[in-house]
Amino acid sequence: MSKKSKFTPTGHLEIYKVYPDGSREQVWDDHNVITSGMGVALSHLFSASGSETIEGFQITHFQVGVSGDTEDYGASTFSLTSALDGYSDYGPNTDLVLDSLSPIENGVLASPKTFAQIRYSNVHRLSKTSVRYTLVLDNQTANLSTDLSEVGLFMKNPQGLITPSPILVAYRPFTGITKTDAFSLVFLWTLQF
């Protein structure tokens, strides 16, 4: 008799405005969607057919965007609707490290897009089965006239391509937030495996 184990990763996203005096205001608190990209990435990991290093399977990048639709998204989501692009959107004084990478979108290598790196110091193991990613848009980052309304986490290079090609593994649209230099925006994103 064989035992089948269920592997059902889940996620939860909290978003806070953090002001210079240290006070904070919660502006979002809800589950997220684990996308089919997670399944693609894990199938490469378990079949030893993708990246030859564990770094390829780490969640190392994120994007934020301005066109999230809280009524139209799901596990088949493979990209943000309208991700921020370059220093023109993130701002010339951002403290984020930005990379231009070609992601895997709907099974195809897409044209280069801008990704923000997740600092290793912002990744915390909460338990044997959960990890929290802290994404920070400081007061000098992404101060646009358009509301931010979507965010996504990306695994670095699960297919093991020569040039790292990330894939979307978790996604969440949210109610629009007008980002200004009056506060930092902090995303606390917990994934449970």
PLY file of the C-alpha trace (Angstrom):
ply
format ascii 1.0
element vertex 193
property float x
property float y
property float z
element edge 192
property int vertex1
property int vertex2
end_header
0.00 0.00 0.00
1.38 3.42 -0.87
0.82 6.59 1.04
0.28 9.73 -0.95
1.30 12.92 0.74
-0.44 16.12 -0.11
1.71 19.07 -1.01
-0.40 22.18 -0.91
1.72 25.30 -0.53
-0.15 28.39 0.64
0.72 32.00 1.20
-0.35 35.08 3.09
0.43 38.73 2.37
0.35 41.69 4.73
1.15 45.21 3.53
2.08 48.10 5.84
2.76 51.79 5.45
5.72 52.55 7.74
6.25 56.19 8.66
9.55 57.90 9.61
8.57 57.97 13.32
8.34 54.14 13.26
4.56 53.95 13.38
2.86 51.66 10.89
-0.55 51.25 9.34
-1.75 47.94 7.91
-3.31 48.46 4.47
-3.70 44.83 3.30
-4.04 41.40 4.92
-5.13 38.41 2.84
-4.04 35.13 1.24
-2.12 35.04 -2.03
-2.13 32.69 -5.00
0.56 30.08 -5.51
0.88 30.04 -9.30
1.47 27.17 -11.68
5.04 28.48 -11.96
5.66 26.96 -8.53
4.54 23.60 -9.89
6.80 23.94 -12.94
9.75 24.90 -10.75
9.22 22.10 -8.25
8.82 19.53 -11.03
12.28 20.56 -12.27
13.66 20.29 -8.75
12.20 16.86 -8.00
13.13 15.41 -11.39
16.66 16.90 -11.29
16.06 18.33 -14.76
16.50 22.05 -14.17
19.04 24.17 -12.34
22.12 22.31 -11.13
22.39 24.56 -8.07
19.95 25.17 -5.23
20.18 28.92 -5.90
18.16 28.40 -9.09
15.24 27.21 -6.93
15.37 30.07 -4.44
12.87 32.93 -4.47
15.24 35.82 -5.07
13.28 38.51 -6.92
10.01 40.38 -6.88
8.04 42.86 -8.94
5.37 45.38 -8.08
2.88 46.71 -10.57
0.05 49.11 -11.21
-2.73 47.13 -12.91
-3.71 44.37 -10.51
-7.28 43.15 -10.86
-8.64 41.56 -7.68
-11.44 39.93 -9.71
-9.35 38.29 -12.45
-6.37 36.24 -11.29
-5.57 32.69 -10.31
-3.08 29.84 -10.36
-2.58 30.23 -14.11
-1.28 33.80 -13.69
2.24 33.88 -15.17
3.15 37.59 -15.02
2.13 40.85 -13.44
-0.38 42.77 -15.53
1.76 45.92 -15.59
5.02 45.64 -13.63
7.16 48.66 -12.85
10.02 49.08 -15.30
13.49 50.43 -14.56
14.67 53.41 -12.58
12.06 55.62 -14.24
9.36 53.76 -12.28
11.27 52.63 -9.18
12.93 56.06 -8.89
16.52 57.25 -9.31
17.18 57.15 -5.55
15.75 53.72 -4.80
17.82 51.51 -2.51
16.61 48.38 -4.34
19.03 46.39 -6.47
17.34 46.05 -9.85
18.08 43.39 -12.47
16.99 43.15 -16.09
16.04 39.49 -16.66
14.03 37.53 -19.23
11.35 35.62 -17.31
9.56 32.44 -18.30
5.96 33.45 -19.06
3.37 30.88 -20.08
6.16 28.44 -20.95
8.06 30.88 -23.17
11.15 33.02 -22.58
9.86 36.62 -22.54
11.64 39.87 -23.34
13.72 41.40 -20.51
11.87 43.01 -17.61
12.92 44.77 -14.43
13.09 42.75 -11.19
14.02 43.85 -7.67
16.32 41.57 -5.69
15.18 40.22 -2.33
18.00 40.69 0.17
19.01 37.46 1.92
18.68 39.34 5.22
14.98 39.81 4.38
14.25 36.07 4.15
13.36 34.42 7.47
12.50 30.86 8.32
9.50 30.97 10.65
9.12 27.21 11.12
10.18 23.97 9.47
7.59 24.58 6.78
7.23 28.36 6.44
9.34 31.24 5.16
8.69 34.98 5.33
9.94 37.40 2.67
10.11 41.06 3.66
9.93 43.36 0.63
10.60 47.03 1.27
9.86 50.00 -0.96
11.55 52.81 0.99
10.28 56.38 0.97
12.31 57.15 -2.19
10.99 54.16 -4.19
8.04 53.89 -6.59
6.49 57.28 -5.87
4.28 57.30 -8.93
1.11 59.11 -9.81
-0.47 55.67 -10.41
-1.51 53.41 -7.52
0.47 50.25 -6.85
-1.93 47.30 -6.97
-0.06 44.01 -7.57
3.03 42.14 -6.41
4.72 38.89 -7.36
7.50 36.60 -6.09
9.85 34.93 -8.56
12.06 31.85 -8.34
15.49 32.71 -9.77
16.20 30.13 -12.49
14.47 26.76 -12.01
14.99 25.66 -15.60
18.76 26.14 -15.23
19.16 28.35 -18.29
22.56 29.94 -18.91
21.16 33.41 -18.26
18.92 33.32 -15.16
15.26 33.31 -16.18
12.87 33.74 -13.25
9.37 32.31 -13.05
6.40 33.71 -11.10
5.60 31.44 -8.14
3.29 33.62 -5.99
1.06 36.54 -6.91
-1.41 38.92 -5.35
-3.38 41.89 -6.67
-4.52 44.27 -3.95
-6.52 47.45 -3.47
-4.58 50.35 -4.97
-2.09 52.17 -2.76
-0.80 55.62 -3.65
2.90 55.44 -2.74
4.54 58.73 -1.66
7.77 59.78 0.04
5.83 60.17 3.32
6.20 56.44 4.09
7.88 53.18 3.16
5.74 50.32 1.95
6.55 46.96 3.55
5.24 43.64 2.25
5.37 40.72 4.70
4.85 37.64 2.57
4.70 34.23 4.25
4.79 31.01 2.26
3.84 27.73 3.94
4.97 24.43 2.42
0 1
1 2
2 3
3 4
4 5
5 6
6 7
7 8
8 9
9 10
10 11
11 12
12 13
13 14
14 15
15 16
16 17
17 18
18 19
19 20
20 21
21 22
22 23
23 24
24 25
25 26
26 27
27 28
28 29
29 30
30 31
31 32
32 33
33 34
34 35
35 36
36 37
37 38
38 39
39 40
40 41
41 42
42 43
43 44
44 45
45 46
46 47
47 48
48 49
49 50
50 51
51 52
52 53
53 54
54 55
55 56
56 57
57 58
58 59
59 60
60 61
61 62
62 63
63 64
64 65
65 66
66 67
67 68
68 69
69 70
70 71
71 72
72 73
73 74
74 75
75 76
76 77
77 78
78 79
79 80
80 81
81 82
82 83
83 84
84 85
85 86
86 87
87 88
88 89
89 90
90 91
91 92
92 93
93 94
94 95
95 96
96 97
97 98
98 99
99 100
100 101
101 102
102 103
103 104
104 105
105 106
106 107
107 108
108 109
109 110
110 111
111 112
112 113
113 114
114 115
115 116
116 117
117 118
118 119
119 120
120 121
121 122
122 123
123 124
124 125
125 126
126 127
127 128
128 129
129 130
130 131
131 132
132 133
133 134
134 135
135 136
136 137
137 138
138 139
139 140
140 141
141 142
142 143
143 144
144 145
145 146
146 147
147 148
148 149
149 150
150 151
151 152
152 153
153 154
154 155
155 156
156 157
157 158
158 159
159 160
160 161
161 162
162 163
163 164
164 165
165 166
166 167
167 168
168 169
169 170
170 171
171 172
172 173
173 174
174 175
175 176
176 177
177 178
178 179
179 180
180 181
181 182
182 183
183 184
184 185
185 186
186 187
187 188
188 189
189 190
190 191
191 192
